[in-house]
Amino acid sequence: MKEFVTACPRNCYSTCSLVVQVDKGRITAIKPMPLNRATPFNGCLKGQSYVERAHSPDRIIYPHKKVNGRFKRISWDEALSIIAEKLSFIKEKYGQQAVLFYSASGMSGLLNDFSLNFWRDVYGGATTVYGNLCWPAGLEATRLTLGENKHNVPWDLENAKLIVLWGKNPAESNVHEMVPINNALDNGAKLVVIDPRRTQSTQRASLLLQPLPSTDAAIALAVSNIIIQNNWVDYDFIKQYVLGYEEFKEHVKQYTPQWASEISGVPVDLIEKLAWHVGNIKPMTIIPGYGMQRYTNGGQTTRAILALNILTGNIGKPGACWHYANLQSYVFDDVLEPLSYYPPEKPDGKIRRTISTARLGHEMLATKNPELKMIWVERGNPLTQNPNTSRVLEAFRKLDFRVVVEQFFTDTALEADIILPAKSMFEQSDIIGSYWNPYVQLKQKILEPAGEVKPETEIYWCLAQKMGFDKTFLEDVLLPPGDEHVDRFLESKLNKFNLSLEQLKRGPVLAPGLQEIAFSDFRFSTPSGKIELLSNQMSELWDESPLPVYKPAVELFEDKSPFPLFLMSPNTKNRIHSQFNNLKIISLISGEPVVQMNPNDAAERGINDGDMVEVYNHRGAVSIKAQLTYEVRKGCVVIPNGWWRTQGVSVNMLSEGRETDIGHGSAFHNNRVEVRLLKNSK
């Protein structure tokens, strides 16, 4: 029995440090790594399921080719020959930019950069996407206001006397965060939650507000108004560190609690109670979730909520924090998110970054000069996760050729002409950071690749050689096969910060230059050098108001809509988006897809608990079992995202591809639906 220290590379807050036990080439157990103060306890259910995932009999471990609608195992030589021939043909007839390279966040790491190296420097160009499905509206809002995205270390939450969970459910989406939250509450802190749902995270809350989705900015602006009117403002903080307070003060006079109540559906007295808590209990940490900024008003919503920290001086101090995103461990990135998501000001003539991730299907179909003829997908499942599944599927099927690099037969993989087996997290070393915990970590290789799996860096190397490129040339732009080349590359990155692989093999290391209390030096990388309540960049870059405002989200407040219910599609603790639910241990617990409805909404439609219903709008429909619960406020229904079509439901059949107000994010939460009882459901 051997033990290895590694870290989970998924798109998850925790980025847990793990100790993995291996016996005779198989993972036998996943144990906690206490040296990581953010994740000292055992990993979540998903982390434990790596024992199954690494050795799943359903895993793709050989190349496959679609023949007459069915997948057939083929050799690497045949797979690479087919792909090389297609690439050469497309390049000669249509040009390199007729190939779409699509990658997502399925596995993080520094080695992912070699993928784009292949398309830009070896193939000579490609088309790719800009924007991001997850969080850029909130990142941009924070960047424009504070200058950068960072927050206090997770364990600092124990110093807070007031914790506000605004649209976040860490009991499911960030389970390790519940430890410092509960410790703070045990020490006398108060918990306030703003969420349309009553979740596991609300159980110890002193105050719960349940607004209509997308109306959070209205509440926040009204709370700002109350705080200012009652002189609960930290004037010393404002005077020293804030730009635009006087303008903001005049601006929010129009935003009364009565106005916010009419928009949000939250009673006036609860808005006033929220204002009292925020204005009078210090230190305060606000922890916003990522769902709120996935609306067309998401950026301004984020700025409106952040203003509450600013007015009360809850930045740069222990227990006082805007706890949104902490990019301090991304020390190896030349350009930090969200700027790295944006189209370049000056294209290099090779990579055409012109397709919005939010509008993937529509813009794939609309792309001309040249039209898209081929797609290469890795680390992503766009036919489940991108908005408007029907349009994305149409765009995929219009292409001449599709290559998908995957571990399992996902919805996207099933549309491929060639599937190449992807590595697991245990089959190649890499360096990863986190957007929540402050550590640099080694995702250590502890297993040899299963079957005929090749790491993506090796796939590109072999493909380039198959296309006739010289080894000497390739060594300058790609990574040659072999662990020694991986280690040498990673060491070269670490050496710049006086770190080493041997050091990281023993456990996580706090990021070089870490500020445990973010902004404790009260230096802000904005144009004014101050926190900017008034941001002229909002106008210059995004044509938005320089002061936070509330705008009704597109579609959600249209008069006489035939679709009266707000659709919510949150994350769940049993999946990371569309990953993990295909595993037996996870599927046994997560069960079958359901739509959660308030019993009052269900009664109006003659729907009982357990009935089969159809959830539909003008974009599509899904058949699903109804689950009645008062956890969901009246007027809303909930289907967690990440279910595959082959698992019965894909919630993005109901969503539209829209961008957020700033940041090129995806506003795929702007959806209204109706629910009806299916015939024969009884």
Secondary structure, 3 states (H helix, E strand, C coil): CEEEEEECCCCCCCCCEEEEEEECCEEEEEEECCCCCCCCCCCCHHHHCHHHHCCCCCCCCCCEEEECCEEEECCHHHHHHHHHHHHHHHHHHCCHHHEEEEECCCCCCHHHHHHHHHHHHHCCCEEEEECECCCHHHHHHHHHHHCCCCCCCHHHHHHCCEEEEECCCHHHHCHHHHHHHHHHHHCCCEEEEECCECCHHHCCCCEEECCCCCCHHHHHHHHHHHHHHCCCCCHHHHHHHEECHHHHHHHHHHCCHHHHHHHHCCCHHHHHHHHHHHHHCCCEEEEECCCHHHCCCHHHHHHHHHHHHHHCCCCCECCEEECCCCCCCCCCCCCCCCHHHCCCCCCCCCEEEEEECCCHHHHHHHCCCCCCCEEEEECCCHHHHCCCHHHHHHHHHHCCEEEEEECCCCCCHHHCCEEEECCCCCCCCEEECCCCCCEEEEECCCCCCCCCCCCHHHHHHHHHHHCCCCHHHHCCCCCCCCHHHHHHHHHHHHHCCCCCHHHHHCCCEECCCCCCCCCCCCCCCCCCCCEECCCHHHHHHHCCCCCCCCCCCCCCCCCCCCCCEEEECCCCCCCECCECCCCHHHHHHHCCCEEEECHHHHHHCCCCCCCEEEEEECCEEEEEEEEECCCECCCEEECCCCCCHHHCCCHHHCCCCCECCCCCEECCCCCEEEEEECCCCC
